[in-house]
Amino acid sequence: MPFSGKEEIEHISGLARIKLTSEEKSHYANELSSIIDFIGRLQEVDTSGVEPLYQVTGKENVMREDENPKILENLERDIILKQFPERKGDFNKVKEILIRKD
């Protein structure tokens, strides 16, 4: 699909719910066009002998077994339960955290 500039910018800004002025649309259309042209130039480079690079830091993810003795689990649970002034059994009452905005 060929790049048509302002139409794509309008579509993308609509998806992101961002209002742009006509000057901003022109600016971003030019920027996006430059980026797409550069990507096209990169695709012309012969990389047949180049190994893929997946990460550059050399760090590795270290995994360990979870340790949670029942004594600590119950102690932590009791401490947490005591922090809530309102509760019903093992359920704690908290303030509403999700607010719907229309």
PDB file as gemmi writes it, atoms N, CA and C in Angstrom:
CRYST1    1.000    1.000    1.000  90.00  90.00  90.00 P 1                      
ATOM      1  N   MET A   1       0.852  -1.178   0.000  1.00  0.00           N  
ATOM      2  CA  MET A   1       0.000   0.000   0.000  1.00  0.00           C  
ATOM      3  C   MET A   1       0.900   1.245   0.000  1.00  0.00           C  
ATOM      4  N   PRO A   2       0.765   2.107  -0.996  1.00  0.00           N  
ATOM      5  CA  PRO A   2       1.621   3.296  -1.059  1.00  0.00           C  
ATOM      6  C   PRO A   2       1.262   4.302   0.027  1.00  0.00           C  
ATOM      7  N   PHE A   3       2.257   5.062   0.423  1.00  0.00           N  
ATOM      8  CA  PHE A   3       2.081   6.080   1.455  1.00  0.00           C  
ATOM      9  C   PHE A   3       1.474   7.324   0.836  1.00  0.00           C  
ATOM     10  N   SER A   4       0.350   7.792   1.421  1.00  0.00           N  
ATOM     11  CA  SER A   4      -0.322   8.967   0.856  1.00  0.00           C  
ATOM     12  C   SER A   4      -0.267  10.187   1.762  1.00  0.00           C  
ATOM     13  N   GLY A   5       0.537  10.154   2.807  1.00  0.00           N  
ATOM     14  CA  GLY A   5       0.784  11.354   3.596  1.00  0.00           C  
ATOM     15  C   GLY A   5      -0.286  11.732   4.586  1.00  0.00           C  
ATOM     16  N   LYS A   6      -0.973  12.840   4.304  1.00  0.00           N  
ATOM     17  CA  LYS A   6      -1.914  13.400   5.272  1.00  0.00           C  
ATOM     18  C   LYS A   6      -3.022  12.429   5.656  1.00  0.00           C  
ATOM     19  N   GLU A   7      -3.464  11.605   4.693  1.00  0.00           N  
ATOM     20  CA  GLU A   7      -4.539  10.661   5.009  1.00  0.00           C  
ATOM     21  C   GLU A   7      -4.101   9.660   6.080  1.00  0.00           C  
ATOM     22  N   GLU A   8      -2.853   9.172   5.954  1.00  0.00           N  
ATOM     23  CA  GLU A   8      -2.347   8.239   6.957  1.00  0.00           C  
ATOM     24  C   GLU A   8      -2.190   8.930   8.314  1.00  0.00           C  
ATOM     25  N   ILE A   9      -1.696  10.149   8.300  1.00  0.00           N  
ATOM     26  CA  ILE A   9      -1.535  10.899   9.546  1.00  0.00           C  
ATOM     27  C   ILE A   9      -2.892  11.117  10.199  1.00  0.00           C  
ATOM     28  N   GLU A  10      -3.900  11.461   9.412  1.00  0.00           N  
ATOM     29  CA  GLU A  10      -5.250  11.642   9.967  1.00  0.00           C  
ATOM     30  C   GLU A  10      -5.769  10.334  10.541  1.00  0.00           C  
ATOM     31  N   HIS A  11      -5.522   9.234   9.836  1.00  0.00           N  
ATOM     32  CA  HIS A  11      -5.971   7.926  10.326  1.00  0.00           C  
ATOM     33  C   HIS A  11      -5.274   7.571  11.640  1.00  0.00           C  
ATOM     34  N   ILE A  12      -3.956   7.740  11.674  1.00  0.00           N  
ATOM     35  CA  ILE A  12      -3.183   7.417  12.886  1.00  0.00           C  
ATOM     36  C   ILE A  12      -3.588   8.318  14.049  1.00  0.00           C  
ATOM     37  N   SER A  13      -3.742   9.619  13.800  1.00  0.00           N  
ATOM     38  CA  SER A  13      -4.131  10.525  14.884  1.00  0.00           C  
ATOM     39  C   SER A  13      -5.540  10.213  15.362  1.00  0.00           C  
ATOM     40  N   GLY A  14      -6.402   9.749  14.456  1.00  0.00           N  
ATOM     41  CA  GLY A  14      -7.750   9.335  14.874  1.00  0.00           C  
ATOM     42  C   GLY A  14      -7.704   8.108  15.766  1.00  0.00           C  
ATOM     43  N   LEU A  15      -6.862   7.141  15.407  1.00  0.00           N  
ATOM     44  CA  LEU A  15      -6.722   5.935  16.240  1.00  0.00           C  
ATOM     45  C   LEU A  15      -6.182   6.278  17.623  1.00  0.00           C  
ATOM     46  N   ALA A  16      -5.251   7.236  17.665  1.00  0.00           N  
ATOM     47  CA  ALA A  16      -4.641   7.639  18.935  1.00  0.00           C  
ATOM     48  C   ALA A  16      -5.466   8.700  19.655  1.00  0.00           C  
ATOM     49  N   ARG A  17      -6.537   9.150  18.996  1.00  0.00           N  
ATOM     50  CA  ARG A  17      -7.392  10.210  19.544  1.00  0.00           C  
ATOM     51  C   ARG A  17      -6.583  11.472  19.865  1.00  0.00           C  
ATOM     52  N   ILE A  18      -5.746  11.851  18.914  1.00  0.00           N  
ATOM     53  CA  ILE A  18      -4.928  13.053  19.040  1.00  0.00           C  
ATOM     54  C   ILE A  18      -5.393  14.042  17.974  1.00  0.00           C  
ATOM     55  N   LYS A  19      -5.739  15.234  18.389  1.00  0.00           N  
ATOM     56  CA  LYS A  19      -6.144  16.258  17.427  1.00  0.00           C  
ATOM     57  C   LYS A  19      -4.905  16.995  16.933  1.00  0.00           C  
ATOM     58  N   LEU A  20      -4.791  17.093  15.613  1.00  0.00           N  
ATOM     59  CA  LEU A  20      -3.659  17.783  15.006  1.00  0.00           C  
ATOM     60  C   LEU A  20      -4.155  18.918  14.131  1.00  0.00           C  
ATOM     61  N   THR A  21      -3.395  19.993  14.109  1.00  0.00           N  
ATOM     62  CA  THR A  21      -3.702  21.095  13.198  1.00  0.00           C  
ATOM     63  C   THR A  21      -3.255  20.692  11.794  1.00  0.00           C  
ATOM     64  N   SER A  22      -3.676  21.448  10.785  1.00  0.00           N  
ATOM     65  CA  SER A  22      -3.272  21.121   9.415  1.00  0.00           C  
ATOM     66  C   SER A  22      -1.757  21.271   9.243  1.00  0.00           C  
ATOM     67  N   GLU A  23      -1.161  22.234   9.970  1.00  0.00           N  
ATOM     68  CA  GLU A  23       0.289  22.381   9.901  1.00  0.00           C  
ATOM     69  C   GLU A  23       0.992  21.164  10.506  1.00  0.00           C  
ATOM     70  N   GLU A  24       0.473  20.680  11.621  1.00  0.00           N  
ATOM     71  CA  GLU A  24       1.061  19.494  12.249  1.00  0.00           C  
ATOM     72  C   GLU A  24       0.906  18.276  11.344  1.00  0.00           C  
ATOM     73  N   LYS A  25      -0.245  18.158  10.686  1.00  0.00           N  
ATOM     74  CA  LYS A  25      -0.462  17.037   9.774  1.00  0.00           C  
ATOM     75  C   LYS A  25       0.554  17.073   8.641  1.00  0.00           C  
ATOM     76  N   SER A  26       0.796  18.250   8.087  1.00  0.00           N  
ATOM     77  CA  SER A  26       1.786  18.377   7.011  1.00  0.00           C  
ATOM     78  C   SER A  26       3.181  18.024   7.516  1.00  0.00           C  
ATOM     79  N   HIS A  27       3.518  18.545   8.697  1.00  0.00           N  
ATOM     80  CA  HIS A  27       4.834  18.273   9.277  1.00  0.00           C  
ATOM     81  C   HIS A  27       5.036  16.775   9.486  1.00  0.00           C  
ATOM     82  N   TYR A  28       4.071  16.125  10.130  1.00  0.00           N  
ATOM     83  CA  TYR A  28       4.208  14.698  10.420  1.00  0.00           C  
ATOM     84  C   TYR A  28       4.131  13.856   9.157  1.00  0.00           C  
ATOM     85  N   ALA A  29       3.386  14.298   8.156  1.00  0.00           N  
ATOM     86  CA  ALA A  29       3.354  13.578   6.878  1.00  0.00           C  
ATOM     87  C   ALA A  29       4.735  13.596   6.243  1.00  0.00           C  
ATOM     88  N   ASN A  30       5.410  14.746   6.282  1.00  0.00           N  
ATOM     89  CA  ASN A  30       6.770  14.838   5.737  1.00  0.00           C  
ATOM     90  C   ASN A  30       7.741  13.971   6.545  1.00  0.00           C  
ATOM     91  N   GLU A  31       7.629  14.017   7.878  1.00  0.00           N  
ATOM     92  CA  GLU A  31       8.503  13.211   8.735  1.00  0.00           C  
ATOM     93  C   GLU A  31       8.304  11.723   8.459  1.00  0.00           C  
ATOM     94  N   LEU A  32       7.045  11.292   8.402  1.00  0.00           N  
ATOM     95  CA  LEU A  32       6.750   9.884   8.181  1.00  0.00           C  
ATOM     96  C   LEU A  32       7.208   9.445   6.794  1.00  0.00           C  
ATOM     97  N   SER A  33       7.052  10.317   5.825  1.00  0.00           N  
ATOM     98  CA  SER A  33       7.515  10.017   4.470  1.00  0.00           C  
ATOM     99  C   SER A  33       9.029   9.808   4.454  1.00  0.00           C  
ATOM    100  N   SER A  34       9.767  10.653   5.171  1.00  0.00           N  
ATOM    101  CA  SER A  34      11.227  10.502   5.259  1.00  0.00           C  
ATOM    102  C   SER A  34      11.607   9.184   5.911  1.00  0.00           C  
ATOM    103  N   ILE A  35      10.891   8.814   6.948  1.00  0.00           N  
ATOM    104  CA  ILE A  35      11.175   7.561   7.654  1.00  0.00           C  
ATOM    105  C   ILE A  35      10.913   6.372   6.735  1.00  0.00           C  
ATOM    106  N   ILE A  36       9.792   6.403   6.025  1.00  0.00           N  
ATOM    107  CA  ILE A  36       9.453   5.304   5.119  1.00  0.00           C  
ATOM    108  C   ILE A  36      10.472   5.213   3.983  1.00  0.00           C  
ATOM    109  N   ASP A  37      10.920   6.356   3.457  1.00  0.00           N  
ATOM    110  CA  ASP A  37      11.958   6.352   2.418  1.00  0.00           C  
ATOM    111  C   ASP A  37      13.250   5.734   2.950  1.00  0.00           C  
ATOM    112  N   PHE A  38      13.627   6.075   4.180  1.00  0.00           N  
ATOM    113  CA  PHE A  38      14.851   5.533   4.773  1.00  0.00           C  
ATOM    114  C   PHE A  38      14.742   4.022   4.958  1.00  0.00           C  
ATOM    115  N   ILE A  39      13.581   3.559   5.399  1.00  0.00           N  
ATOM    116  CA  ILE A  39      13.372   2.115   5.562  1.00  0.00           C  
ATOM    117  C   ILE A  39      13.507   1.421   4.213  1.00  0.00           C  
ATOM    118  N   GLY A  40      12.990   2.052   3.166  1.00  0.00           N  
ATOM    119  CA  GLY A  40      13.135   1.503   1.823  1.00  0.00           C  
ATOM    120  C   GLY A  40      14.593   1.370   1.425  1.00  0.00           C  
ATOM    121  N   ARG A  41      15.393   2.376   1.770  1.00  0.00           N  
ATOM    122  CA  ARG A  41      16.826   2.319   1.471  1.00  0.00           C  
ATOM    123  C   ARG A  41      17.508   1.208   2.269  1.00  0.00           C  
ATOM    124  N   LEU A  42      17.099   1.027   3.525  1.00  0.00           N  
ATOM    125  CA  LEU A  42      17.686  -0.037   4.345  1.00  0.00           C  
ATOM    126  C   LEU A  42      17.361  -1.416   3.790  1.00  0.00           C  
ATOM    127  N   GLN A  43      16.175  -1.575   3.205  1.00  0.00           N  
ATOM    128  CA  GLN A  43      15.778  -2.878   2.667  1.00  0.00           C  
ATOM    129  C   GLN A  43      16.605  -3.261   1.442  1.00  0.00           C  
ATOM    130  N   GLU A  44      17.266  -2.304   0.820  1.00  0.00           N  
ATOM    131  CA  GLU A  44      18.098  -2.586  -0.342  1.00  0.00           C  
ATOM    132  C   GLU A  44      19.481  -3.120   0.043  1.00  0.00           C  
ATOM    133  N   VAL A  45      19.851  -3.008   1.312  1.00  0.00           N  
ATOM    134  CA  VAL A  45      21.175  -3.442   1.771  1.00  0.00           C  
ATOM    135  C   VAL A  45      21.235  -4.971   1.805  1.00  0.00           C  
ATOM    136  N   ASP A  46      22.322  -5.535   1.293  1.00  0.00           N  
ATOM    137  CA  ASP A  46      22.528  -6.984   1.299  1.00  0.00           C  
ATOM    138  C   ASP A  46      23.002  -7.418   2.684  1.00  0.00           C  
ATOM    139  N   THR A  47      22.169  -8.149   3.397  1.00  0.00           N  
ATOM    140  CA  THR A  47      22.504  -8.625   4.743  1.00  0.00           C  
ATOM    141  C   THR A  47      22.582 -10.146   4.784  1.00  0.00           C  
ATOM    142  N   SER A  48      22.798 -10.769   3.650  1.00  0.00           N  
ATOM    143  CA  SER A  48      22.768 -12.234   3.586  1.00  0.00           C  
ATOM    144  C   SER A  48      23.837 -12.884   4.477  1.00  0.00           C  
ATOM    145  N   GLY A  49      24.988 -12.256   4.683  1.00  0.00           N  
ATOM    146  CA  GLY A  49      26.037 -12.857   5.504  1.00  0.00           C  
ATOM    147  C   GLY A  49      26.082 -12.339   6.928  1.00  0.00           C  
ATOM    148  N   VAL A  50      25.061 -11.620   7.349  1.00  0.00           N  
ATOM    149  CA  VAL A  50      25.065 -10.996   8.675  1.00  0.00           C  
ATOM    150  C   VAL A  50      24.196 -11.811   9.624  1.00  0.00           C  
ATOM    151  N   GLU A  51      24.778 -12.180  10.769  1.00  0.00           N  
ATOM    152  CA  GLU A  51      24.021 -12.906  11.793  1.00  0.00           C  
ATOM    153  C   GLU A  51      23.000 -11.981  12.445  1.00  0.00           C  
ATOM    154  N   PRO A  52      21.803 -12.479  12.756  1.00  0.00           N  
ATOM    155  CA  PRO A  52      20.810 -11.641  13.450  1.00  0.00           C  
ATOM    156  C   PRO A  52      21.309 -11.236  14.833  1.00  0.00           C  
ATOM    157  N   LEU A  53      20.994 -10.032  15.241  1.00  0.00           N  
ATOM    158  CA  LEU A  53      21.371  -9.524  16.559  1.00  0.00           C  
ATOM    159  C   LEU A  53      20.102  -9.385  17.382  1.00  0.00           C  
ATOM    160  N   TYR A  54      19.990 -10.172  18.438  1.00  0.00           N  
ATOM    161  CA  TYR A  54      18.773 -10.185  19.238  1.00  0.00           C  
ATOM    162  C   TYR A  54      18.847  -9.258  20.437  1.00  0.00           C  
ATOM    163  N   GLN A  55      20.015  -9.064  20.985  1.00  0.00           N  
ATOM    164  CA  GLN A  55      20.199  -8.125  22.089  1.00  0.00           C  
ATOM    165  C   GLN A  55      21.667  -7.776  22.188  1.00  0.00           C  
ATOM    166  N   VAL A  56      21.955  -6.620  22.781  1.00  0.00           N  
ATOM    167  CA  VAL A  56      23.329  -6.121  22.739  1.00  0.00           C  
ATOM    168  C   VAL A  56      23.993  -6.001  24.109  1.00  0.00           C  
ATOM    169  N   THR A  57      23.266  -6.227  25.181  1.00  0.00           N  
ATOM    170  CA  THR A  57      23.835  -5.994  26.510  1.00  0.00           C  
ATOM    171  C   THR A  57      24.670  -7.157  27.016  1.00  0.00           C  
ATOM    172  N   GLY A  58      24.406  -8.369  26.524  1.00  0.00           N  
ATOM    173  CA  GLY A  58      25.110  -9.542  27.030  1.00  0.00           C  
ATOM    174  C   GLY A  58      24.527 -10.076  28.324  1.00  0.00           C  
ATOM    175  N   LYS A  59      23.522  -9.414  28.843  1.00  0.00           N  
ATOM    176  CA  LYS A  59      22.903  -9.865  30.087  1.00  0.00           C  
ATOM    177  C   LYS A  59      21.945 -11.013  29.806  1.00  0.00           C  
ATOM    178  N   GLU A  60      21.804 -11.875  30.800  1.00  0.00           N  
ATOM    179  CA  GLU A  60      20.908 -13.010  30.681  1.00  0.00           C  
ATOM    180  C   GLU A  60      19.897 -12.965  31.818  1.00  0.00           C  
ATOM    181  N   ASN A  61      18.710 -13.486  31.539  1.00  0.00           N  
ATOM    182  CA  ASN A  61      17.679 -13.562  32.556  1.00  0.00           C  
ATOM    183  C   ASN A  61      18.039 -14.678  33.535  1.00  0.00           C  
ATOM    184  N   VAL A  62      18.004 -14.382  34.821  1.00  0.00           N  
ATOM    185  CA  VAL A  62      18.340 -15.357  35.855  1.00  0.00           C  
ATOM    186  C   VAL A  62      17.047 -15.816  36.512  1.00  0.00           C  
ATOM    187  N   MET A  63      16.839 -17.103  36.509  1.00  0.00           N  
ATOM    188  CA  MET A  63      15.622 -17.661  37.097  1.00  0.00           C  
ATOM    189  C   MET A  63      15.984 -18.355  38.406  1.00  0.00           C  
ATOM    190  N   ARG A  64      15.063 -18.324  39.331  1.00  0.00           N  
ATOM    191  CA  ARG A  64      15.259 -19.033  40.584  1.00  0.00           C  
ATOM    192  C   ARG A  64      13.926 -19.620  41.014  1.00  0.00           C  
ATOM    193  N   GLU A  65      13.985 -20.580  41.887  1.00  0.00           N  
ATOM    194  CA  GLU A  65      12.768 -21.173  42.421  1.00  0.00           C  
ATOM    195  C   GLU A  65      12.110 -20.199  43.387  1.00  0.00           C  
ATOM    196  N   ASP A  66      10.799 -20.115  43.352  1.00  0.00           N  
ATOM    197  CA  ASP A  66      10.080 -19.287  44.309  1.00  0.00           C  
ATOM    198  C   ASP A  66      10.166 -19.920  45.693  1.00  0.00           C  
ATOM    199  N   GLU A  67      10.405 -19.100  46.684  1.00  0.00           N  
ATOM    200  CA  GLU A  67      10.452 -19.571  48.053  1.00  0.00           C  
ATOM    201  C   GLU A  67       9.476 -18.744  48.870  1.00  0.00           C  
ATOM    202  N   ASN A  68       8.501 -19.394  49.451  1.00  0.00           N  
ATOM    203  CA  ASN A  68       7.528 -18.699  50.277  1.00  0.00           C  
ATOM    204  C   ASN A  68       7.053 -19.656  51.369  1.00  0.00           C  
ATOM    205  N   PRO A  69       7.815 -19.739  52.439  1.00  0.00           N  
ATOM    206  CA  PRO A  69       7.413 -20.637  53.520  1.00  0.00           C  
ATOM    207  C   PRO A  69       6.049 -20.234  54.085  1.00  0.00           C  
ATOM    208  N   LYS A  70       5.281 -21.215  54.505  1.00  0.00           N  
ATOM    209  CA  LYS A  70       3.934 -20.953  55.038  1.00  0.00           C  
ATOM    210  C   LYS A  70       3.974 -20.024  56.248  1.00  0.00           C  
ATOM    211  N   ILE A  71       5.012 -20.094  57.063  1.00  0.00           N  
ATOM    212  CA  ILE A  71       5.097 -19.235  58.248  1.00  0.00           C  
ATOM    213  C   ILE A  71       5.121 -17.769  57.815  1.00  0.00           C  
ATOM    214  N   LEU A  72       5.956 -17.450  56.860  1.00  0.00           N  
ATOM    215  CA  LEU A  72       6.020 -16.071  56.373  1.00  0.00           C  
ATOM    216  C   LEU A  72       4.729 -15.681  55.681  1.00  0.00           C  
ATOM    217  N   GLU A  73       4.169 -16.604  54.913  1.00  0.00           N  
ATOM    218  CA  GLU A  73       2.931 -16.314  54.196  1.00  0.00           C  
ATOM    219  C   GLU A  73       1.825 -15.918  55.170  1.00  0.00           C  
ATOM    220  N   ASN A  74       1.651 -16.682  56.237  1.00  0.00           N  
ATOM    221  CA  ASN A  74       0.607 -16.380  57.217  1.00  0.00           C  
ATOM    222  C   ASN A  74       0.910 -15.100  57.986  1.00  0.00           C  
ATOM    223  N   LEU A  75       2.183 -14.886  58.348  1.00  0.00           N  
ATOM    224  CA  LEU A  75       2.576 -13.687  59.067  1.00  0.00           C  
ATOM    225  C   LEU A  75       2.308 -12.446  58.220  1.00  0.00           C  
ATOM    226  N   GLU A  76       2.747 -12.476  56.958  1.00  0.00           N  
ATOM    227  CA  GLU A  76       2.513 -11.350  56.058  1.00  0.00           C  
ATOM    228  C   GLU A  76       1.024 -11.117  55.847  1.00  0.00           C  
ATOM    229  N   ARG A  77       0.267 -12.187  55.697  1.00  0.00           N  
ATOM    230  CA  ARG A  77      -1.186 -12.089  55.503  1.00  0.00           C  
ATOM    231  C   ARG A  77      -1.841 -11.406  56.700  1.00  0.00           C  
ATOM    232  N   ASP A  78      -1.461 -11.803  57.896  1.00  0.00           N  
ATOM    233  CA  ASP A  78      -2.040 -11.202  59.103  1.00  0.00           C  
ATOM    234  C   ASP A  78      -1.674  -9.725  59.209  1.00  0.00           C  
ATOM    235  N   ILE A  79      -0.425  -9.382  58.878  1.00  0.00           N  
ATOM    236  CA  ILE A  79       0.007  -7.985  58.927  1.00  0.00           C  
ATOM    237  C   ILE A  79      -0.794  -7.155  57.938  1.00  0.00           C  
ATOM    238  N   ILE A  80      -0.973  -7.683  56.746  1.00  0.00           N  
ATOM    239  CA  ILE A  80      -1.727  -6.956  55.715  1.00  0.00           C  
ATOM    240  C   ILE A  80      -3.189  -6.802  56.138  1.00  0.00           C  
ATOM    241  N   LEU A  81      -3.802  -7.860  56.632  1.00  0.00           N  
ATOM    242  CA  LEU A  81      -5.205  -7.795  57.048  1.00  0.00           C  
ATOM    243  C   LEU A  81      -5.429  -6.750  58.139  1.00  0.00           C  
ATOM    244  N   LYS A  82      -4.460  -6.587  59.037  1.00  0.00           N  
ATOM    245  CA  LYS A  82      -4.605  -5.618  60.119  1.00  0.00           C  
ATOM    246  C   LYS A  82      -4.524  -4.171  59.629  1.00  0.00           C  
ATOM    247  N   GLN A  83      -4.007  -3.950  58.421  1.00  0.00           N  
ATOM    248  CA  GLN A  83      -3.859  -2.605  57.878  1.00  0.00           C  
ATOM    249  C   GLN A  83      -5.185  -2.026  57.359  1.00  0.00           C  
ATOM    250  N   PHE A  84      -6.185  -2.855  57.128  1.00  0.00           N  
ATOM    251  CA  PHE A  84      -7.443  -2.402  56.550  1.00  0.00           C  
ATOM    252  C   PHE A  84      -8.503  -2.246  57.629  1.00  0.00           C  
ATOM    253  N   PRO A  85      -9.035  -1.036  57.785  1.00  0.00           N  
ATOM    254  CA  PRO A  85     -10.053  -0.829  58.815  1.00  0.00           C  
ATOM    255  C   PRO A  85     -11.372  -1.514  58.467  1.00  0.00           C  
ATOM    256  N   GLU A  86     -11.680  -1.635  57.186  1.00  0.00           N  
ATOM    257  CA  GLU A  86     -12.931  -2.270  56.789  1.00  0.00           C  
ATOM    258  C   GLU A  86     -12.642  -3.549  56.024  1.00  0.00           C  
ATOM    259  N   ARG A  87     -13.185  -4.632  56.544  1.00  0.00           N  
ATOM    260  CA  ARG A  87     -13.030  -5.896  55.840  1.00  0.00           C  
ATOM    261  C   ARG A  87     -14.161  -6.834  56.214  1.00  0.00           C  
ATOM    262  N   LYS A  88     -14.344  -7.814  55.363  1.00  0.00           N  
ATOM    263  CA  LYS A  88     -15.354  -8.837  55.590  1.00  0.00           C  
ATOM    264  C   LYS A  88     -14.651 -10.174  55.418  1.00  0.00           C  
ATOM    265  N   GLY A  89     -14.391 -10.848  56.519  1.00  0.00           N  
ATOM    266  CA  GLY A  89     -13.629 -12.092  56.465  1.00  0.00           C  
ATOM    267  C   GLY A  89     -12.217 -11.793  56.002  1.00  0.00           C  
ATOM    268  N   ASP A  90     -11.810 -12.446  54.925  1.00  0.00           N  
ATOM    269  CA  ASP A  90     -10.470 -12.227  54.376  1.00  0.00           C  
ATOM    270  C   ASP A  90     -10.464 -11.205  53.243  1.00  0.00           C  
ATOM    271  N   PHE A  91     -11.584 -10.529  53.020  1.00  0.00           N  
ATOM    272  CA  PHE A  91     -11.665  -9.541  51.954  1.00  0.00           C  
ATOM    273  C   PHE A  91     -11.533  -8.134  52.521  1.00  0.00           C  
ATOM    274  N   ASN A  92     -10.678  -7.338  51.900  1.00  0.00           N  
ATOM    275  CA  ASN A  92     -10.443  -5.971  52.339  1.00  0.00           C  
ATOM    276  C   ASN A  92     -11.230  -5.011  51.475  1.00  0.00           C  
ATOM    277  N   LYS A  93     -11.822  -4.000  52.105  1.00  0.00           N  
ATOM    278  CA  LYS A  93     -12.532  -2.974  51.358  1.00  0.00           C  
ATOM    279  C   LYS A  93     -11.539  -1.857  51.027  1.00  0.00           C  
ATOM    280  N   VAL A  94     -11.478  -1.505  49.731  1.00  0.00           N  
ATOM    281  CA  VAL A  94     -10.576  -0.459  49.271  1.00  0.00           C  
ATOM    282  C   VAL A  94     -11.380   0.583  48.504  1.00  0.00           C  
ATOM    283  N   LYS A  95     -10.765   1.746  48.315  1.00  0.00           N  
ATOM    284  CA  LYS A  95     -11.407   2.789  47.534  1.00  0.00           C  
ATOM    285  C   LYS A  95     -11.502   2.351  46.086  1.00  0.00           C  
ATOM    286  N   GLU A  96     -12.492   2.912  45.386  1.00  0.00           N  
ATOM    287  CA  GLU A  96     -12.637   2.646  43.969  1.00  0.00           C  
ATOM    288  C   GLU A  96     -11.409   3.161  43.239  1.00  0.00           C  
ATOM    289  N   ILE A  97     -10.851   2.335  42.363  1.00  0.00           N  
ATOM    290  CA  ILE A  97      -9.630   2.757  41.673  1.00  0.00           C  
ATOM    291  C   ILE A  97      -9.849   2.953  40.183  1.00  0.00           C  
ATOM    292  N   LEU A  98     -10.941   2.461  39.642  1.00  0.00           N  
ATOM    293  CA  LEU A  98     -11.219   2.639  38.222  1.00  0.00           C  
ATOM    294  C   LEU A  98     -12.345   3.650  38.070  1.00  0.00           C  
ATOM    295  N   ILE A  99     -12.097   4.677  37.299  1.00  0.00           N  
ATOM    296  CA  ILE A  99     -13.085   5.724  37.098  1.00  0.00           C  
ATOM    297  C   ILE A  99     -13.411   5.786  35.623  1.00  0.00           C  
ATOM    298  N   ARG A 100     -14.663   5.742  35.295  1.00  0.00           N  
ATOM    299  CA  ARG A 100     -15.085   5.809  33.909  1.00  0.00           C  
ATOM    300  C   ARG A 100     -15.304   7.251  33.531  1.00  0.00           C  
ATOM    301  N   LYS A 101     -14.619   7.686  32.469  1.00  0.00           N  
ATOM    302  CA  LYS A 101     -14.789   9.044  31.967  1.00  0.00           C  
ATOM    303  C   LYS A 101     -15.354   8.961  30.566  1.00  0.00           C  
ATOM    304  N   ASP A 102     -16.467   9.589  30.351  1.00  0.00           N  
ATOM    305  CA  ASP A 102     -17.080   9.603  29.010  1.00  0.00           C  
ATOM    306  C   ASP A 102     -16.806  10.888  28.301  1.00  0.00           C  
TER     307      ASP A 102                                                      
END                                                                             
